[in-house]
Amino acid sequence: MRINEQHFRTIWQQGDRVCLIDQTQLPFELVTVEVTSLVQMCHAIRSMKVRGAPLIGVAAAYGMALALQENASDGSLQGAMQQLVATRPTAVNLAWAVQHMRQQLLALPIAKRVETAWQMANMLADEDVSQNLAIGQQGKVLIAGKAAANPQQTVHILTHCNAGWLATVDGGTALASVYAAHDAGLDIHVWVDETRPRNQGASLTAWELAQHGVPHTVITDNAGGHLMQQGQIDMVIVGADRVTRNGDVCNKIGTYLKALAAYDNRIPFYAAVPTPTIDWQLVHGAAIEIEMRDADEVAYMQGQGSDGKLQKVRVIPHESRALNPAFDVTPARLVTGIITERGIFPPEQLQQAYTAFEPKS
Ligand SMILES: CSC[C@H]1O[C@H](OP(=O)(O)O)[C@H](O)[C@@H]1O
């Protein structure tokens, strides 16, 4: 993404290390950090310095390269995969990337593994960018269709969490369609769910859209249903962390409630995903492991103090407990379509598309 005439990706190789945007510092500061070891990459993923399903898949791939740089043995390969998979269980991209890399690298002589691991990670990064640009073109057609049906009207899109370029290497998934529509001159506006508890919408999606000049309004997570009832939302486009073969969509907590409200108000609900986010091994979403994150993410909120410094404030009584499931599953019956780089499919046709997708082993 271009920011102040500078072209940015969220992550990139720099010699024997990996550079990435520390997303915990946004929207107030754009900070890049250097990651030089497997342990540091695991921490970056777990602490959500780097986050978003496609992006943590690529970050984990770079983590494998860093691990082999330290020790390229079979044991090191296996250990690195286990440590990376354990960082965040819900997004399929991470597990798929490290298992794919382990399978390919195990077959190589030790002397070839480090160079090949870096090449594979860089290839996955480039593949993510091209897939997301294709998703954007697919989604743009949807938005253009809505615009053509209501000429002279702004198309109002609601999105949840952050499925923009910050959730990927570049381009985004749900927001890829927004950027493509905006850049094509379509009159759009985005309702941005703040997305408690970590506020990926308020702090990341809003920042992205502001940088790109896309009209948007941040709303509380609980306002979306009301706006739908008031006829102020034309479509919902979200990202996903894992889509199963029957079209169930696992995404940030709260997505299911938006899908229910959209269904009740007959508003189209789409999930935009690159193929690596589709888990062909799972026939429905009930089998997906939902990451349970630290309750302190609910108990505290992060923001910028009057001194300009980031700070956390407690927002619940010390005597109170909190529960923090990070994702939920929207059943396929509530999903209008899955926007992929190869086309837009109603959930019930995803299985038929199975063969067309030639899923990777
Ligand atoms: C384009 S996938 C983005 C997806 O990942 C986010 O989760 P997290 O911020 O916890 O990594 C969220 O579910 C987004 O929809």
The ligand as an SDF file (V2000), in Angstrom:
LIG
                    3D

 15 15  0  0  0  0  0  0  0  0999 V2000
   -7.9330  -11.1100    5.9880 C   0  0  0  0  0  0  0  0  0  0  0  0
   -8.0860  -12.1350    7.3160 S   0  0  0  0  0  0  0  0  0  0  0  0
   -8.3330  -11.0290    8.5850 C   0  0  0  0  0  0  0  0  0  0  0  0
   -9.0150  -11.6730    9.7420 C   0  0  0  0  0  0  0  0  0  0  0  0
   -8.0520  -11.9480   10.7670 O   0  0  0  0  0  0  0  0  0  0  0  0
   -8.4340  -11.2060   11.8950 C   0  0  0  0  0  0  0  0  0  0  0  0
   -8.1430  -11.8070   13.0810 O   0  0  0  0  0  0  0  0  0  0  0  0
   -6.9250  -11.2530   13.9790 P   0  0  0  0  0  0  0  0  0  0  0  0
   -6.9400   -9.7670   13.9140 O   0  0  0  0  0  0  0  0  0  0  0  0
   -7.2450  -11.8150   15.3520 O   0  0  0  0  0  0  0  0  0  0  0  0
   -5.6720  -11.8580   13.3880 O   0  0  0  0  0  0  0  0  0  0  0  0
   -9.9210  -11.0670   11.7420 C   0  0  0  0  0  0  0  0  0  0  0  0
  -10.5930  -12.2660   12.0440 O   0  0  0  0  0  0  0  0  0  0  0  0
  -10.0030  -10.7180   10.3070 C   0  0  0  0  0  0  0  0  0  0  0  0
  -11.2450  -10.8410    9.7140 O   0  0  0  0  0  0  0  0  0  0  0  0
  1  2  1  0
  2  3  1  0
  3  4  1  0
  4  5  1  0
  4 14  1  0
  5  6  1  0
  6  7  1  0
  6 12  1  0
  7  8  1  0
  8  9  2  0
  8 10  1  0
  8 11  1  0
 12 13  1  0
 12 14  1  0
 14 15  1  0
M  END
$$$$
